[in-house]
Amino acid sequence: MPKNQFQRMIFALLTVIVTVHAYVFYSLYVINGSFFSSIDGAAGVIDGINRNGGVMMFGRPLPIWAVVLVEFCLAYALECVMGSPFSFKLACKVFDPKTTHPVLFETAIICATVGLMCPAMSFLAAIIYYPYYMGFNVFTFLANWIKLVCYNFPFAFFSQLFFIQPLIRTVFKVIFAKSLKEK
């Protein structure tokens, strides 16, 4: 859908803004919500995070805004460098964009993006959320990475396919309506 490099960067930016917030919510509330809620005297997840001093990142507690900022920077860089270019190339290996229905081709791009980005971002998350205070063990790191991929892949697939990408494509069409009609 994006026609030039500027539009690709804006499309990636919009995608990452929505995606990072969705994944931070998913990670903190769905996956780790019971841990944060069980902290002594916590009235809920946010209260538990605050009582914990923040979310453990790089072996120390950081506030939620810092978690979102770090994940946003990593996800945007990875999306621009790897996600968008390689997912399009992978989709082109299976389908011809000129003869394939646009919905099917866009679905192939979304699936390829999830297939690339989920393991890559889970790898980065395994690094930044590793419990360094316990010492480093490569097997613990690999187990954490695999666990994160298993937790994140179903959420990534369904949220990108049915919610995030349709939303971003709609917003993108509104923003670039004039330039998309010209082409």
Contact map, one row per residue, 1 for C-alpha under 8 A:
111000000000000000000000000000000000000000000000000000000000000000000000000000000000000000000000000000000000000000000000000000000000000000000000000000000000000000000000000000000000000
111110110010000000000000000000000000000000000000000000000000000000000000000000000000000000000000000000000000000000000000000000000000000000000000000000000000000000000000000000000000000
111110110000000000000000000000000000000000000000000000000000000000000000000000000000000000000000000000000000000000000000000000000000000000000000000000000000000000000000000000000001000
011111110000000000000000000000000000000000000000000000000000000000000000000000000000000000000000000000000000000000000000000000000000000000000000000000000000000000000000000000000000000
011111111000000000000000000000000000000000000000000000000000000000000000000000000000000000000000000000000000000000000000000000000000000000000000000000000000000000000000000000000000000
000111111100000000000000000000000000000000000000000000000000000000000000000000000000000000000000000000000000000000000000000000000000000000000000000000000000000000000000000000000000000
011111111110000000000000000000000000000000000000000000000000000000000000000000000000000000000000000000000000000000000000000000000000000000000000000000000000000000000000000000000000000
011111111111000000000000000000000000000000000000000000000000000000000000000000000000000000000000000000000000000000000000000000000000000000000000000000000000000000000000000000000000000
000011111111100000000000000000000000000000000000000000000000000000000000000000010000000000000000000000000000000000000000000000000000000000000000000000000000000000000000000000000000000
000001111111110000000000000000000000000000000000000000000000000000000000000000000000000000000000000000000000000000000000000000000000000000000000000000000000000000000000000000000000000
010000111111111000000000000000000000000000000000000000000000000000000000000000000000000000000000000000000000000000000000000000000000000000000000000000000000000000000001000100000000000
000000011111111100000000000000000000000000000000000000000000000000000000000100110001000000000000000000000000000000000000000000000000000000000000000000000000000000000000000000000000000
000000001111111110000000000000000000000000000000000000000000000000000000000100000000000000000000000000000000000000000000000000000000000000000000000000000000000000000000000000000000000
000000000111111111000000000000000000000000000000000000000000000000000000000000000000000000000000000000000000000000000000000000000000000000000000000000000000000000000001000000000000000
000000000011111111100000000000000000000000000000000000000000000000000000000000000000000000000000000000000000000000000000000000000000000000000000000000000000000000011001000000000000000
000000000001111111110000000000000000000000000000000000000000000000000001001100100000000000000000000000000000000000000000000000000000000000000000000000000000000000000000000000000000000
000000000000111111111000000000000000000000000000000000000000000000000001000000000000000000000000000000000000000000000000000000000000000000000000000000000000000000000000000000000000000
000000000000011111111100000000000000000000000000000000000000000000000000000000000000000000000000000000000000000000000000000000000000000000000000000000000000000000010000000000000000000
000000000000001111111110000000000000000000000000000000000000000000000000000000000000000000000000000000000000000000000000000000000000000000000000000000000000000000010000000000000000000
000000000000000111111111000000000000000000000000000000000000000000010011001000000000000000000000000000000000000000000000000000000000000000000000000000000000000000000000000000000000000
000000000000000011111111100000000000000000000000000000000000000000010000000000000000000000000000000000000000000000000000000000000000000000000000000000000000000000000000000000000000000
000000000000000001111111110000000000000000000000000000000000000000000000000000000000000000000000000000000000000000000000000000000000000000000000000000000000000000000000000000000000000
000000000000000000111111111000000000000000000000000000000000000000000000000000000000000000000000000000000000000000000000000000000000000000000000000000000000000000000000000000000000000
000000000000000000011111111100000000000000000000000000000000000000110000000000000000000000000000000000000000000000000000000000000000000000000000000000000000000000000000000000000000000
000000000000000000001111111111000000000000000000000000000000000000000000000000000000000000000000000000000000000000000000000000000000000000000000000000000000000000000000000000000000000
000000000000000000000111111111100000000000000000000000000000000000000000000000000000000000000000000000000000000000000000000000000000000000000000000000000000000000000000000000000000000
000000000000000000000011111111111000000000000000000000000000000000000000000000000000000000000000000000000000000000000000000000000000000000000000000000000000000000000000000000000000000
000000000000000000000001111111111000000000001000000000000000000000000000000000000000000000000000000000000000000000000000000000000000000000000000000000000000000000000000000000000000000
000000000000000000000000111111111100000000001000000000000000000000000000000000000000000000000000000000000000000000000000000000000000000000000000000000000000000000000000000000000000000
000000000000000000000000111111111000000000000000000000000000000000000000000000000000000000000000000000000000000000000000000000000000000000000000000000000000000000000000000000000000000
000000000000000000000000011111111100000000000000000000000000000000000000000000000000000000000000000000000000000000000000000000000000000000000000000000100000000000000000000000000000000
000000000000000000000000001111111111000000000000000000000000000000000000000000000000000000000000000000000000000000000000000000000000000000000000000000000000000000000000000000000000000
000000000000000000000000001111111111100000001000000000000000000000000000000000000000000000000000000000000000000000000000000000000000000000000000000000000000000000000000000000000000000
000000000000000000000000000010111111110000001000000000000000000000000000000000000000000000000000000000000000000000000000000000000000000000000000000000000000000000000000000000000000000
000000000000000000000000000000011111111000000000000000000000000000000000000000000000000000000000000000000000000000000000000000000000000000000000000000000000000000000000000000000000000
000000000000000000000000000000011111111001011111100100000000000000000000000000000000000000000000000000000000000000000000000000000000000000000000000000000000000000000000000000000000000
000000000000000000000000000000001111111001111011000000000000000000000000000000000000000000000000000000000000000000000000000000000000000000000000000000000000000000000000000000000000000
000000000000000000000000000000000111111111000001000000000000000000000000000000000000000000000000000000000000000000000000000000000000000000000000000000000000000000000000000000000000000
000000000000000000000000000000000011111111000001001100000000000000000000000000000000000000000000000000000000000000000000000000000000000000000000000000000000000000000000000000000000000
000000000000000000000000000000000000011111000001000000000000000000000000000000000000000000000000000000000000000000000000000000000000000000000000000000000000000000000000000000000000000
000000000000000000000000000000000000011111100001000000000000000000000000000000000000000000000000000000000000000000000000000000000000000000000000000000000000000000000000000000000000000
000000000000000000000000000000000001111111111011001000000000000000000000000000000000000000000000000000000000000000000000000000000000000000000000000000000000000000000000000000000000000
000000000000000000000000000000000000100011111011000000000000000000000000000000000000000000000000000000000000000000000000000000000000000000000000000000000000000000000000000000000000000
000000000000000000000000000000000001100001111111000000000000000000000000000000000000000000000000000000000000000000000000000000000000000000000000000000000000000000000000000000000000000
000000000000000000000000000110001101100001111111100000000000000000000000000000000000000000000000000000000000000000000000000000000000000000000000000000000000000000000000000000000000000
000000000000000000000000000000000001000000011111110000000000000000000000000000000000000000000000000000000000000000000000000000000000000000000000000000000000000000000000000000000000000
000000000000000000000000000000000001100001111111111000000000000000000000000000000000000000000000000000000000000000000000000000000000000000000000000000000000000000000000000000000000000
000000000000000000000000000000000001111111111111111100000000000000000000000000000000000000000000000000000000000000000000000000000000000000000000000000000000000000000000000000000000000
000000000000000000000000000000000001000000001111111111100000000000000000000000000000000000000000000000000000000000000000000000000000000000000000000000000000000000000000000000000000000
000000000000000000000000000000000000000000000111111111000000001000000000000000000000000000000000000000000000000000000000000000000000000000000000000000000000000000000000000000000000000
000000000000000000000000000000000000001001000011111111000000000000000000000000000000000000000000000000000000000000000000000000000000000000000000000000000000000000000000000000000000000
000000000000000000000000000000000001001000000001111111100000100000000000000000000000000000000000000000000000000000000000000000000000000000000000000000000000000000000000000000000000000
000000000000000000000000000000000000000000000000111111100000111000000000000000000000000000000000000000000000000000000000000000000000000000000000000000000000000000000000000000000000000
000000000000000000000000000000000000000000000000111111110000111100000000000000000000000000000000000000000000000000000000000000000000000000000000000000000000000000000000000000000000000
000000000000000000000000000000000000000000000000100111111001111100100000000000000000000000000000000000000000000000000000000000000000000000000000000000000000000000000000000000000000000
000000000000000000000000000000000000000000000000000001111111110000000000000000000000000000000000000000000000000000000000000000001010000000000000000000000000000000000000000000000000000
000000000000000000000000000000000000000000000000000000111111110000100000000000000000000000000000000000000000000000000000000000011100000000000000000000000000000000000000000000000000000
000000000000000000000000000000000000000000000000000000011111000000000000000000000000000000000000000000000000000000000000000000111111000000000000000000000000000000000000000000000000000
000000000000000000000000000000000000000000000000000000011111100000000000000000000000000000000000000000000000000000000000000000011111100000000000000000000000000000000000000000000000000
000000000000000000000000000000000000000000000000000000111111110000000000000000000000000000000000000000000000000000000000000000000000000000000000000000000000000000000000000000000000000
000000000000000000000000000000000000000000000000000111111011111000000000000000000000000000000000000000000000000000000000000000000000000000000000000000000000000000000000000000000000000
000000000000000000000000000000000000000000000000000011111001111101100000000000000000000000000000000000000000000000000000000000000000000000000000000000000000000000000000000000000000000
000000000000000000000000000000000000000000000000010011100000111111100000000000000000000000000000000000000000000000000000000000000000000000000000000000000000000000000000000000000000000
000000000000000000000000000000000000000000000000000001100000011111110000000000000000000000000000000000000000000000000000000000000000000000000000000000000000000000000000000000000000000
000000000000000000000000000000000000000000000000000000000000001111111000000000000000000000000000000000000000000000000000000000000000000000000000000000000000000000000000000000000000000
000000000000000000000000000000000000000000000000000000000000011111111100000000000000000000000000000000000000000000000000000000000000000000000000000000000000000000000000000000000000000
000000000000000000000001000000000000000000000000000000101000011111111110000000000000000000000000000000000000000000000000000000000000000000000000000000000000000000000000000000000000000
000000000000000000011001000000000000000000000000000000000000000111111111000000000000000000000000000000000000000000000000000000000000000000000000000000000000000000000000000000000000000
000000000000000000000000000000000000000000000000000000000000000011111111100000000000000000000000000000000000000000000000000000000000000000000000000000000000000000000000000000000000000
000000000000000000000000000000000000000000000000000000000000000001111111110000000000000000000000000000000000000000000000000000000000000000000000000000000000000000000000000000000000000
000000000000000000010000000000000000000000000000000000000000000000111111111000000000000000000000000000000000000000000000000000000000000000000000000000000000000000000000000000000000000
000000000000000110010000000000000000000000000000000000000000000000011111111100000000000000000000000000000000000000000000000000000000000000000000000000000000000000000000000000000000000
000000000000000000000000000000000000000000000000000000000000000000001111111110000000000000000000000000000000000000000000000000000000000000000000000000000000000000000000000000000000000
000000000000000000000000000000000000000000000000000000000000000000000111111111000000000000000000000000000000000000000000100000000000000000000000000000000000000000000000000000000000000
000000000000000100010000000000000000000000000000000000000000000000000011111111100000000000000000000000000000000000000000100000000000000000000000000000000000000000000000000000000000000
000000000001100100000000000000000000000000000000000000000000000000000001111111110000000000000000000000000000000000000000000000000000000000000000000000000000000000000000000000000000000
000000000000000000000000000000000000000000000000000000000000000000000000111111111000000000000000000000000000000000000000000000000000000000000000000000000000000000000000000000000000000
000000000000000000000000000000000000000000000000000000000000000000000000011111111110000000000000000000000000000000001000000000000000000000000000000000000000000000000000000000000000000
000000000001000100000000000000000000000000000000000000000000000000000000001111111111000000000000000000000000000000001000000000000000000000000000000000000000000000000000000000000000000
000000001001000000000000000000000000000000000000000000000000000000000000000111111111100000000000000000000000000000000000000000000000000000000000000000000000000000000000000000000000000
000000000000000000000000000000000000000000000000000000000000000000000000000011111111100000000000000000000000000000000000000000000000000000000000000000000000000000000000000000000000000
000000000000000000000000000000000000000000000000000000000000000000000000000001111111111000000000000000000000000000010000000000000000000000000000000000000000000000000000000000000000000
000000000000000000000000000000000000000000000000000000000000000000000000000001111111111000000000000000000000000010011000000000000000000000000000000000000000000000000000000000000000000
000000000001000000000000000000000000000000000000000000000000000000000000000000111111111100000000000000000000000010000000000000000000000000000000000000000000000000000000000000000000000
000000000000000000000000000000000000000000000000000000000000000000000000000000011111111110000000000000000000000000000000000000000000000000000000000000000000000000000000000000000000000
000000000000000000000000000000000000000000000000000000000000000000000000000000000111111111000000000000000000000010000000000000000000000000000000000000000000000000000000000000000000000
000000000000000000000000000000000000000000000000000000000000000000000000000000000111111111100000000000000000110110010000000000000000000000000000000000000000000000000000000000000000000
000000000000000000000000000000000000000000000000000000000000000000000000000000000001111111110000000000000000100100000000000000000000000000000000000000000000000000000000000000000000000
000000000000000000000000000000000000000000000000000000000000000000000000000000000000111111111000000000000000000000000000000000000000000000000000000000000000000000000000000000000000000
000000000000000000000000000000000000000000000000000000000000000000000000000000000000011111111100000000000000100100000000000000000000000000000000000000000000000000000000000000000000000
000000000000000000000000000000000000000000000000000000000000000000000000000000000000001111111110000000001001100100000000000000000000000000000000000000000000000000000000000000000000000
000000000000000000000000000000000000000000000000000000000000000000000000000000000000000111111111100000000000000000000000000000000000000000000000000000000000000000000000000000000000000
000000000000000000000000000000000000000000000000000000000000000000000000000000000000000011111111000000000000000000000000000000000000000000000000000000000000000000000000000000000000000
000000000000000000000000000000000000000000000000000000000000000000000000000000000000000001111111000000000000000000000000000000000000000000000000000000000000000000000000000000000000000
000000000000000000000000000000000000000000000000000000000000000000000000000000000000000000111111100100001000000000000000000000000000000000000000000000000000000000000000000000000000000
000000000000000000000000000000000000000000000000000000000000000000000000000000000000000000011111111100000000000000000000000000000000000000000000000000000000000000000000000000000000000
000000000000000000000000000000000000000000000000000000000000000000000000000000000000000000010011111111001000000000000000000000000000000000000000000000000000000000000000000000000000000
000000000000000000000000000000000000000000000000000000000000000000000000000000000000000000000001111100000000000000000000000000000000000000000000000000000000000000000000000000000000000
000000000000000000000000000000000000000000000000000000000000000000000000000000000000000000000001111110000000000000000000000000000000000000000000000000000000000000000000000000000000000
000000000000000000000000000000000000000000000000000000000000000000000000000000000000000000000011111111011000000000000000000000000000000000000000000000000000000000000000000000000000000
000000000000000000000000000000000000000000000000000000000000000000000000000000000000000000000000101111111000000000000000000000000000000000000000000000000000000000000000000000000000000
000000000000000000000000000000000000000000000000000000000000000000000000000000000000000000000000100111111100000000000000000000000000000000000000000000000000000000000000000000000000000
000000000000000000000000000000000000000000000000000000000000000000000000000000000000000000000000000011111110000000000000000000000000000000000000000000000000000000000000000000000000000
000000000000000000000000000000000000000000000000000000000000000000000000000000000000000000000000000111111111000000000000000000000000000000000000000000000000000000000000000000000000000
000000000000000000000000000000000000000000000000000000000000000000000000000000000000000000100010100111111111100000000000000000000000000000000000000000000000000000000000000000000000000
000000000000000000000000000000000000000000000000000000000000000000000000000000000000000000000000000001111111110000000000000000000000000000000000000000000000000000000000000000000000000
000000000000000000000000000000000000000000000000000000000000000000000000000000000000000000000000000000111111111000000000000000000000000000000000000000000000000010000000000000000000000
000000000000000000000000000000000000000000000000000000000000000000000000000000000000000000100000000000011111111100000000000000000000000000000000000000000000000000000000000000000000000
000000000000000000000000000000000000000000000000000000000000000000000000000000000000001101100000000000001111111110000000000000000000000000000000000000000000000000000000000000000000000
000000000000000000000000000000000000000000000000000000000000000000000000000000000000001000000000000000000111111111000000000000000000000000000000000000000000000110001000000000000000000
000000000000000000000000000000000000000000000000000000000000000000000000000000000000000000000000000000000011111111100000000000000000000000000000000000000000100010000000000000000000000
000000000000000000000000000000000000000000000000000000000000000000000000000000000000001101100000000000000001111111110000000000000000000000000000000000000000000000000000000000000000000
000000000000000000000000000000000000000000000000000000000000000000000000000000000011011000000000000000000000111111111000000000000000000000000000000000000000000000000000000000000000000
000000000000000000000000000000000000000000000000000000000000000000000000000000000000000000000000000000000000011111111100000000000000000000000000000000001001100100000000000000000000000
000000000000000000000000000000000000000000000000000000000000000000000000000000000000000000000000000000000000001111111110000000000000000000000000000000000000000000000000000000000000000
000000000000000000000000000000000000000000000000000000000000000000000000000000000110001000000000000000000000000111111111000000000000000000000000000000000000000000000000000000000000000
000000000000000000000000000000000000000000000000000000000000000000000000000001100010000000000000000000000000000011111111100000000000000000000000000000000000000000000000000000000000000
000000000000000000000000000000000000000000000000000000000000000000000000000000000000000000000000000000000000000001111111110000000000000000000000000010011001000000000000000000000000000
000000000000000000000000000000000000000000000000000000000000000000000000000000000000000000000000000000000000000000111111111000000000000000000000000010000000000000000000000000000000000
000000000000000000000000000000000000000000000000000000000000000000000000000000000000000000000000000000000000000000011111111100000000000000000000000000000000000000000000000000000000000
000000000000000000000000000000000000000000000000000000000000000000000000011000000000000000000000000000000000000000001111111110000000000000000000000000000000000000000000000000000000000
000000000000000000000000000000000000000000000000000000000000000000000000000000000000000000000000000000000000000000000111111111000000000000000000100110010000000000000000000000000000000
000000000000000000000000000000000000000000000000000000000000000000000000000000000000000000000000000000000000000000000011111111100000000000000000100000000000000000000000000000000000000
000000000000000000000000000000000000000000000000000000000000000000000000000000000000000000000000000000000000000000000001111111110000000000000000000000000000000000000000000000000000000
000000000000000000000000000000000000000000000000000000000000000000000000000000000000000000000000000000000000000000000000111111111100000000000000100100000000000000000000000000000000000
000000000000000000000000000000000000000000000000000000000000000000000000000000000000000000000000000000000000000000000000011111111100000000001001100100000000000000000000000000000000000
000000000000000000000000000000000000000000000000000000000100000000000000000000000000000000000000000000000000000000000000001111111100000000001000000000000000000000000000000000000000000
000000000000000000000000000000000000000000000000000000001110000000000000000000000000000000000000000000000000000000000000000111111100000000000000000000000000000000000000000000000000000
000000000000000000000000000000000000000000000000000000011110000000000000000000000000000000000000000000000000000000000000000011111110000000000000000000000000000000000000000000000000000
000000000000000000000000000000000000000000000000000000001110000000000000000000000000000000000000000000000000000000000000000011111111000000001001000000000000000000000000000000000000000
000000000000000000000000000000000000000000000000000000010110000000000000000000000000000000000000000000000000000000000000000000001111111100000000000000000000000000000000000000000000000
000000000000000000000000000000000000000000000000000000000110000000000000000000000000000000000000000000000000000000000000000000000111111100000000000000000000000000000000000000000000000
000000000000000000000000000000000000000000000000000000000010000000000000000000000000000000000000000000000000000000000000000000000011111000000000000000000000000000000000000000000000000
000000000000000000000000000000000000000000000000000000000000000000000000000000000000000000000000000000000000000000000000000000000011111100000000000000000000000000000000000000000000000
000000000000000000000000000000000000000000000000000000000000000000000000000000000000000000000000000000000000000000000000000000000011111110000000000000000000000000000000000000000000000
000000000000000000000000000000000000000000000000000000000000000000000000000000000000000000000000000000000000000000000000000000000011011111011000000000000000000000000000000000000000000
000000000000000000000000000000000000000000000000000000000000000000000000000000000000000000000000000000000000000000000000000000000000001111111000000000000000000000000000000000000000000
000000000000000000000000000000000000000000000000000000000000000000000000000000000000000000000000000000000000000000000000000000000000000111111100000000000000000000000000000000000000000
000000000000000000000000000000000000000000000000000000000000000000000000000000000000000000000000000000000000000000000000000000000000000011111110000000000000000000000000000000000000000
000000000000000000000000000000000000000000000000000000000000000000000000000000000000000000000000000000000000000000000000000000000000000111111111000000000000000000000000000000000000000
000000000000000000000000000000000000000000000000000000000000000000000000000000000000000000000000000000000000000000000000000001100100000111111111100000000000000000000000000000000000000
000000000000000000000000000000000000000000000000000000000000000000000000000000000000000000000000000000000000000000000000000000000000000001111111110000000000000000000000000000000000000
000000000000000000000000000000000000000000000000000000000000000000000000000000000000000000000000000000000000000000000000000000000000000000111111111000000000000000000000000000000000000
000000000000000000000000000000000000000000000000000000000000000000000000000000000000000000000000000000000000000000000000000001000100000000011111111100000000000000000000000000000000000
000000000000000000000000000000000000000000000000000000000000000000000000000000000000000000000000000000000000000000000000011011000000000000001111111110000000000000000000000000000000000
000000000000000000000000000000000000000000000000000000000000000000000000000000000000000000000000000000000000000000000000000000000000000000000111111111000000000000000000000000000000000
000000000000000000000000000000000000000000000000000000000000000000000000000000000000000000000000000000000000000000000000000000000000000000000011111111100000000000000000000000000000000
000000000000000000000000000000000000000000000000000000000000000000000000000000000000000000000000000000000000000000000000010011000000000000000001111111110000000000000000000000000000000
000000000000000000000000000000000000000000000000000000000000000000000000000000000000000000000000000000000000000000000110010000000000000000000000111111111000000000000000000000000000000
000000000000000000000000000000000000000000000000000000000000000000000000000000000000000000000000000000000000000000000000000000000000000000000000011111111100000000000000000000000000000
000000000000000000000000000000100000000000000000000000000000000000000000000000000000000000000000000000000000000000000000000000000000000000000000001111111110000000000000000000000000000
000000000000000000000000000000000000000000000000000000000000000000000000000000000000000000000000000000000000000000000100010000000000000000000000000111111111000000000000000000000000000
000000000000000000000000000000000000000000000000000000000000000000000000000000000000000000000000000000000000000001000100000000000000000000000000000011111111100000000000000000000000000
000000000000000000000000000000000000000000000000000000000000000000000000000000000000000000000000000000000000000000000000000000000000000000000000000001111111110000000000000000000000000
000000000000000000000000000000000000000000000000000000000000000000000000000000000000000000000000000000000000000000000000000000000000000000000000000000111111111000000000000000000000000
000000000000000000000000000000000000000000000000000000000000000000000000000000000000000000000000000000000000000001000100000000000000000000000000000000011111111100000000000000000000000
000000000000000000000000000000000000000000000000000000000000000000000000000000000000000000000000000000000000001001000000000000000000000000000000000000001111111110000000000000000000000
000000000000000000000000000000000000000000000000000000000000000000000000000000000000000000000000000000000000000000000000000000000000000000000000000000000111111111100000000000000000000
000000000000000000000000000000000000000000000000000000000000000000000000000000000000000000000000000000000000000000000000000000000000000000000000000000000011111111110000000000000000000
000000000000000000000000000000000000000000000000000000000000000000000000000000000000000000000000000000000000010001000000000000000000000000000000000000000001111111111100000000000000000
000000000000000000000000000000000000000000000000000000000000000000000000000000000000000000000000000000000010011000000000000000000000000000000000000000000000111111111100000000000000000
000000000000000000000000000000000000000000000000000000000000000000000000000000000000000000000000000000000000000000000000000000000000000000000000000000000000011111111100000000000000000
000000000000000000000000000000000000000000000000000000000000000000000000000000000000000000000000000000000000000000000000000000000000000000000000000000000000011111111110000000000000000
000000000000001001100000000000000000000000000000000000000000000000000000000000000000000000000000000000000000000000000000000000000000000000000000000000000000001111111111000000000000000
000000000000001000000000000000000000000000000000000000000000000000000000000000000000000000000000000000000000010000000000000000000000000000000000000000000000000111111111100000000000000
000000000000000000000000000000000000000000000000000000000000000000000000000000000000000000000000000000000000000000000000000000000000000000000000000000000000000111111111110000000000000
000000000000000000000000000000000000000000000000000000000000000000000000000000000000000000000000000000000000000000000000000000000000000000000000000000000000000000111111111000000000000
000000000010011000000000000000000000000000000000000000000000000000000000000000000000000000000000000000000000000000000000000000000000000000000000000000000000000000011111111100000000000
000000000000000000000000000000000000000000000000000000000000000000000000000000000000000000000000000000000000000000000000000000000000000000000000000000000000000000001111111110000000000
000000000000000000000000000000000000000000000000000000000000000000000000000000000000000000000000000000000000000000000000000000000000000000000000000000000000000000000111111111000000000
000000000000000000000000000000000000000000000000000000000000000000000000000000000000000000000000000000000000000000000000000000000000000000000000000000000000000000000011111111100000000
000000000010000000000000000000000000000000000000000000000000000000000000000000000000000000000000000000000000000000000000000000000000000000000000000000000000000000000001111111111000000
000000000000000000000000000000000000000000000000000000000000000000000000000000000000000000000000000000000000000000000000000000000000000000000000000000000000000000000000111111111001000
000000000000000000000000000000000000000000000000000000000000000000000000000000000000000000000000000000000000000000000000000000000000000000000000000000000000000000000000011111111000000
000000000000000000000000000000000000000000000000000000000000000000000000000000000000000000000000000000000000000000000000000000000000000000000000000000000000000000000000001111111000000
000000000000000000000000000000000000000000000000000000000000000000000000000000000000000000000000000000000000000000000000000000000000000000000000000000000000000000000000000111111111000
000000000000000000000000000000000000000000000000000000000000000000000000000000000000000000000000000000000000000000000000000000000000000000000000000000000000000000000000000111111111100
000000000000000000000000000000000000000000000000000000000000000000000000000000000000000000000000000000000000000000000000000000000000000000000000000000000000000000000000000000011111110
000000000000000000000000000000000000000000000000000000000000000000000000000000000000000000000000000000000000000000000000000000000000000000000000000000000000000000000000000000011111111
001000000000000000000000000000000000000000000000000000000000000000000000000000000000000000000000000000000000000000000000000000000000000000000000000000000000000000000000000010011111111
000000000000000000000000000000000000000000000000000000000000000000000000000000000000000000000000000000000000000000000000000000000000000000000000000000000000000000000000000000001111111
000000000000000000000000000000000000000000000000000000000000000000000000000000000000000000000000000000000000000000000000000000000000000000000000000000000000000000000000000000000111111
000000000000000000000000000000000000000000000000000000000000000000000000000000000000000000000000000000000000000000000000000000000000000000000000000000000000000000000000000000000011111
